[in-house]
Amino acid sequence: MTSDFCSYHGKIALLTGAAGHIAATTARMLAARGASIAVVERPGASLDFLEGEIPADRLLKLSADATDPAAVQAYVQATVDRFGRIDVFFNAAGVAGPVKRIVDYPVEDYLQVMNVNALGVFLGLKYVLPVMEKQRGGVIVNACSIAGLRGSKGASAYSASKHAVLGLTKVAANESAGSGIRVVGIAPGPVDSPMFNAYMREQTADIDAFRELAASKIPQGRLATGEDIANLVCFLASDQASYINGVVVPIDGALMAG
């Protein structure tokens, strides 16, 4: 292994959902490997925690509603204006929604989850792809989930939205491969994160017992960490993965292998 394995020196990375555990961990990891970072989060969410962790001359903090076409266009243009190009796009903004059976699932919650998770990913692709086409290269990593590979009880909106992300990933890769662009997805299993903690709180008051139960169902015996996921993103977006395209890669401790 050479010292420049998965190096990002001189590269520009744009990440959405950057206040979330996975995207924030990935931003730190990409920056540590030399990338300049543009991070996007919904209005009202703070990204100040990244200050001091990423050099100011390599950090751009942006606020945008992922479901608003004009706002998405604006964060893409702001990144290009500041850094000149976009080499990596981690399309990671997402929400979980409530845990309810389909017959009990509120329509307004279903629409919100689909808008953020599916429309938001679509809009990111729609406005980042022309930038990458113009520069004749780039890598997009879409945040899917193992919920996009199976039917998860109580998560109809989340599961449907992540199935949509899987489809968008394949279509975008098929349309863009001739322009030197790769589009891939990641499908994490349960991740030890604030989002999963919120999910646990909806299930039971005994979070520790629920965590142990969830981990026991994973063949490797533990939840994923943010670093586990960020390592995969960094590899898939690197030059070392130059022939991996149009796939969604599970990272689940063999959960889907059973």
Secondary structure as GFF3:
##gff-version 3
##sequence-region A 1 258
A	DSSP	beta_strand	12	16	.	.	.	ID=ss1
A	DSSP	alpha_helix	21	32	.	.	.	ID=ss2
A	DSSP	beta_strand	36	41	.	.	.	ID=ss3
A	DSSP	three_ten_helix	48	50	.	.	.	ID=ss4
A	DSSP	three_ten_helix	56	58	.	.	.	ID=ss5
A	DSSP	beta_strand	59	63	.	.	.	ID=ss6
A	DSSP	alpha_helix	69	83	.	.	.	ID=ss7
A	DSSP	beta_strand	88	91	.	.	.	ID=ss8
A	DSSP	three_ten_helix	102	104	.	.	.	ID=ss9
A	DSSP	alpha_helix	107	114	.	.	.	ID=ss10
A	DSSP	pi_helix	115	119	.	.	.	ID=ss11
A	DSSP	alpha_helix	120	135	.	.	.	ID=ss12
A	DSSP	beta_strand	138	143	.	.	.	ID=ss13
A	DSSP	three_ten_helix	146	148	.	.	.	ID=ss14
A	DSSP	alpha_helix	156	176	.	.	.	ID=ss15
A	DSSP	three_ten_helix	177	179	.	.	.	ID=ss16
A	DSSP	beta_strand	181	188	.	.	.	ID=ss17
A	DSSP	alpha_helix	194	203	.	.	.	ID=ss18
A	DSSP	alpha_helix	207	216	.	.	.	ID=ss19
A	DSSP	alpha_helix	226	236	.	.	.	ID=ss20
A	DSSP	three_ten_helix	239	241	.	.	.	ID=ss21
A	DSSP	beta_strand	248	251	.	.	.	ID=ss22
A	DSSP	three_ten_helix	255	257	.	.	.	ID=ss23
###
